[in-house]
Amino acid sequence: MGCGGSGIMGAGGFGNGCEGTRLCAGLKCWFWKFYKKLIDGGMEMKKILELREKRAKAWEAAKVFLDSKRGEDGFLSAEDTAAYERMEQEVVDLGKEIERMERQAAIDAELNKPTSEPIVNKPNNDPEGDGKKGRASDK
């Protein structure tokens, strides 16, 4: 499983080559860790998925445009180059927004973690299980 690279080419999935192991440490793997927690729903995750779909469609449209506008010599006209660069910039901008939203979701998840563990054993109870037996058995 990957850690959720969000490069332009990885529009719909995990495209950065990470295997979710020691190869990706620290913040490189934050998306994969929190993606599992957010997969159940939530408005942020739905919005991120919508933006990923929009980015994928925009990228496909840009590729189709590029293929259809190339001349016999393989080059684009100045107008077509400008139009393609705008389309490409939209894909890049969507990728940056997705990354911002993913970082925000990761920080929210981190800040919503409990700050301490609850007390689950009884007071004065030996955590190893050897409790007092009978009256005044502290001898």
N, C-alpha and C positions, 0 to 999 in steps of 0.2 A: 504494500500500500504506500502511496506517496504522501507527501506532506502538504500538497496543495499549492504548488507553484502557480502563480497567476500571470505568467507572461502572455504576450499577445497570442502566441501559437497555442497555448494551453487554455483556450477560451472556455471549453466545456469541462475540463478535468484537471488532472494533475500533470503538469507538463515540465516540471523542473528536474526530473530524474531522481529525486530523493526517494529513498526506500523507507523512510520513517524509522531509521535505526540510528546508530551512532554517527552516521554520515551527516545527519543534519542535527545540529545542536543549537540550543538557545532559541532565539526568535525565528530561526529558519523553519522550525517545525510547529510554530504556534498555531497555524491554521488547522493543521490536521488534528491536533489535540482538541481544539475547541469545535471543530466541524462536527465531530461525533456528538458532542453535547448539544449542539444547536440543530442537528438534523431533524429532531422531532418537530420542529416548527419554529414559531417566533417570527415576528415581523422583520427583524433584521435579516434573518437567514433567507426569508422569502424575497426580500428586496435584493439581496446579494445574488440570489439565483436568477432573478429577473434581469439584473444588470449583466450577469454573465451571458444569458441568452441573447440579450440585446447586443452585447459586444461580439458574440459569435456571428450573429446575423450581419452586423455591420462589416465584419472582417470578410465574410463570404461575399457580400455585395461589392466590397472594394476589390476583391480578387477578380470577380466577374467583370467589373468595370475595366480593370486593368487589361484583362485578356481581350475584351471586346474593342478597346480603343487603340491598341497597338497598331501602328502602320505596317506597311510591307517591310520597312527597314527595321522593325522591332522597337521603334521609339514612339513616345507619346508626343502629342503637340503640346505647346505651352499651356493652353487652356485645360487640356486633359490632365496634364501634370499637376496643375494647381488644384483641380477638382479631386484628384487622387490623394494628394497630400492632405486636403481637408478631411477626406474620408479616413485616412490613416490616423490623423490627429484625433479624430473622434474615438477611434478604437483605443488609442493610447490613453486618452482622457477617461474613458470608461474603465480601463484597467486601473488607473490611479484611484478612481473613486471606489472601485471594488476593494482595493488594498486598504484604503482608509476605513471603509466600513468593516472589513475583517479585523483590522487592528482594534477598532472601537469595540467590536463584539468580544475580542479576546481580553481586552482590558476590563470590560464589564464583567465577564465571566470570572476573571481573576479577583476582582474586587468584591464579587458576591460570594466568594468562598468563605466558609466559616473561619474565624480567627483563632479558634481554639477547639480542642476536642471535648465533647461532653463527658461528664463524670458518669461512668457506668457501673462502678462497683460501690458497695456500701461503705459508709465511713467506718474506719477502724477495722476494715476487712483486709486480710493479708492477700495481696494480689496473686500470690503463688498458690493460693487455695488452702494453706494450712491455717485454719481459723482456730480460735480459742475453743476449747471444749470444757464444758462444765464451769462451775463457779471458781473464781480466783485461780485460774490455771496459769498465771504468769510466772510461776516458780521455775 
